[in-house]
């Protein structure tokens, strides 16, 4: 799938899109399936007439498709507007349903959807423990176990870090939480569609996902609520979503998410083989040929599509601007924190040296990427890094020392 970018002269060039952890292109089959619900089939699924009823049937079909990808039951899936809403709904409900407990356990490397909420909850007199990670971005399970107490209402740990791709042992942590009577929530936005998921065999109580990370459109997400888990709605209104999330359903996008889930299940093996091989070749080439390059995070316990590297003595934003001029889309970290001059909170938590922490680059692939695109980036990125290092006095000295 090729993207196009308009140039100042009005012509167009192909875009090399390596920013799939920020958002993904809508799959052609997904777009085709959702379009009728933006035109002819515009009925409200809550209406009593047949015109609305046929739309309601398709919403339930989408719910079943997504449940199949999750290894869950359809009644355990609630559609939302995005992953952020799902995260907020899950944590707020867990606190409401555990009113005698005012302690939250999370990590220092969570997405802003969780970290910002936790900071707000501290203002509401909740106590939050932010667990550290090591230099590889990994958690110490002994520290997790010690942090969870009889006062803990909810443990919220992301399944995979959105910047580094590092995976956390959520099953083990979910069991720790359950043994102490706490709810367990995971932000699985980056995992769903990339790695197998069988929530029927899991201790996870609440799981958040977002459609635009698996080739559905923006503006739709879902929250998994394990059967039997008490839940207080976050968005209160009508009877939609079985009374668990008020508001008229975003029908076209829900149907799109269902189709995207079906496609993700069919392409799961490719994500873990061909996409992973592309990622590995890209990362190995960058570390080999770009001066001062090093991988951020565990080399093994991570998503198959994500590569995070950083470069000594240069700014990541400068790399991104040069790549953008060449039609390459990448990021320095989370799209939700772009524009900030502060270094990544994830890399700081990992103790990445100050000489590299500002020079981070995240490349995240999808099944639509190709070998030719990897070759293009490997041909252009190392010279960009070398040029920027030559502009830095310290970097210039380092280059001279290795000449």
Secondary structure, DSSP 8 states (H G I E B T S, - for coil): --EEEE-TTS-EEEEEE-BTTT-----HHHHHHHHGGGTT----TTSSSHHHHHHHHHHHHHHHHHHHHHTS-GGGEEEES-HHHHHHHHHHHHHHHTTT--EEEEETT--HHHHHHHHHHHHTT-EEEEE---TTS---HHHHHHH--TTEEEEE--SB-TTT-BB--HHHHHHHHHHTT-EEEEE-TTTBTTB---GGG----EEEEEGGGTTS-TT-EEEEE-TT-----SS-SSSTGGGTS-S---HHHHHHHHHHHHHHHHTHHHIIIIIHHHHHHHHHHHHHHSTTEEE-S-SSSB-TTEEEEEETTS-HHHHHHHHHHTTEE-BSS-GGGTT--S--HHHHHTT--HHHHTSEEEEE--TT--HHHHHHHHHHHHHHHHHHHHHSHHHHHHHHHT-
